[in-house]
Amino acid sequence: MPKIEVNKVAEILKSNHIDPAVLRRVVEEMNLAAQPDPGEGEKPPAVKKQWVIVVSDPNGKMPKHDFVGWILQIPESESVAVTPDRVFRAVYDFNASKKGRLNPVKTVGEAFEAVPAKHFKSAEVWVKTKEPILVLRTDNEIPKE
């Protein structure tokens, strides 16, 4: 529905020779209706979220202490075993560029934070989290109540 200013409505009513007393009451009611209600529009601040990887470890083979990781995507038809090679290829391309020669990347963590997406895209790997996220392990069982 289109919105129209109260002043514009008042001018239209005045041009149609509405009684000034009625015009004043109508304009006052429109001004009251146009004011936002107290508390309306005040939304609570958005909850900040973080990414977490939950890994199934029913045999307890993973370490018990906390560790971090990154979330990546690769083509569905490719083996996940080639993912590190794809990351390394993107880093090699970046380090060969002008910006990479000035500030070369030396670790995988630096790669995810500093290497632009175009280098990863050419290596067919898409980085979903630039910052490391916590990895939680689970035994894949729901405890009985």
C-alpha positions in Angstrom: 0.0 0.0 0.0 1.5 3.4 -0.9 2.3 5.8 1.9 1.4 9.4 1.7 2.5 12.3 4.0 0.0 13.8 6.4 0.7 17.3 5.0 -0.2 16.1 1.5 -3.5 14.7 2.8 -4.3 17.9 4.6 -3.6 19.9 1.4 -6.0 17.6 -0.5 -8.7 18.0 2.1 -8.3 21.8 2.2 -8.5 22.0 -1.6 -11.9 20.2 -1.4 -13.2 22.8 1.0 -13.5 20.7 4.2 -14.6 22.5 7.3 -11.5 23.8 9.1 -12.5 22.3 12.5 -13.0 18.9 10.9 -9.8 19.3 8.9 -7.8 20.0 12.1 -9.3 17.0 14.0 -8.6 14.7 11.0 -5.0 15.9 10.7 -4.4 15.5 14.5 -5.7 11.9 14.3 -3.5 11.1 11.3 -0.4 12.6 13.1 -1.2 10.4 16.2 -1.7 7.3 13.9 1.5 8.0 12.1 3.7 8.1 15.2 5.3 4.7 16.0 4.0 2.9 19.0 6.5 2.9 21.9 8.4 -0.4 21.9 7.4 -1.0 18.2 10.3 -1.5 15.9 12.7 -2.1 18.8 14.1 -5.6 18.0 16.4 -7.3 20.4 19.9 -7.5 19.1 20.7 -10.4 16.9 22.3 -13.4 18.5 25.9 -13.8 17.3 26.5 -17.3 16.0 29.6 -19.4 15.4 30.2 -22.5 13.4 31.0 -25.8 15.0 31.9 -29.1 13.4 30.6 -32.2 15.2 32.5 -35.3 14.3 31.2 -38.8 14.9 33.8 -40.9 16.8 32.1 -44.0 18.1 35.3 -46.0 18.5 37.1 -43.2 20.4 40.0 -42.8 17.9 40.1 -39.0 18.0 42.1 -37.1 20.6 40.3 -36.1 23.8 41.4 -32.5 23.8 39.9 -29.6 21.8 41.1 -28.9 18.3 40.0 -26.7 15.4 39.2 -27.0 11.7 37.8 -25.2 8.7 34.8 -26.0 6.6 35.4 -26.4 2.8 33.5 -27.6 -0.2 34.8 -29.5 -3.2 33.1 -30.9 -6.3 30.9 -33.9 -5.4 32.5 -36.1 -7.9 36.0 -35.6 -6.5 37.7 -37.6 -3.6 38.1 -35.7 -0.3 41.6 -37.1 -0.2 42.7 -34.5 -2.8 41.4 -31.5 -0.7 44.8 -30.7 0.8 46.4 -30.7 -2.6 43.7 -28.3 -3.9 44.4 -26.0 -0.9 48.2 -26.2 -1.6 47.6 -25.4 -5.3 45.6 -22.3 -4.4 48.4 -21.2 -2.0 51.1 -21.8 -4.7 49.1 -19.6 -7.1 48.6 -16.9 -4.5 52.3 -16.9 -3.5 53.2 -16.6 -7.2 51.1 -13.4 -7.5 52.4 -9.9 -6.7 50.5 -9.7 -3.4 51.7 -13.2 -2.5 55.3 -12.4 -3.2 55.0 -9.4 -0.8 53.3 -11.4 1.9 53.6 -15.2 1.2 51.4 -17.6 3.0 53.3 -20.2 5.1 50.5 -22.2 6.9 47.2 -23.6 6.1 45.5 -21.3 8.7 47.1 -18.3 7.0 45.9 -19.6 3.6 42.2 -19.7 4.7 42.5 -16.2 6.2 44.6 -14.4 3.5 44.3 -16.1 0.1 41.5 -14.5 -2.0 38.6 -16.7 -3.1 39.6 -16.5 -6.7 42.6 -18.7 -6.1 40.6 -21.3 -4.3 37.9 -21.2 -7.0 40.5 -22.0 -9.7 41.6 -24.9 -7.5 37.9 -26.0 -7.2 37.8 -25.7 -3.4 35.4 -23.2 -1.7 36.3 -22.0 1.8 33.2 -21.6 4.0 35.0 -20.5 7.2 38.0 -18.2 7.1 38.6 -18.5 10.8 39.2 -21.8 12.5 36.2 -23.3 14.3 36.0 -25.7 17.2 35.6 -29.4 16.4 33.6 -31.4 18.8 33.6 -35.2 19.0 30.7 -37.4 19.8 30.2 -41.1 20.3 27.2 -40.9 18.0 24.9 -42.2 20.8 21.9 -40.5 22.4 22.1 -41.2 26.2 19.0 -42.8 27.8 17.1 -40.5 30.1 
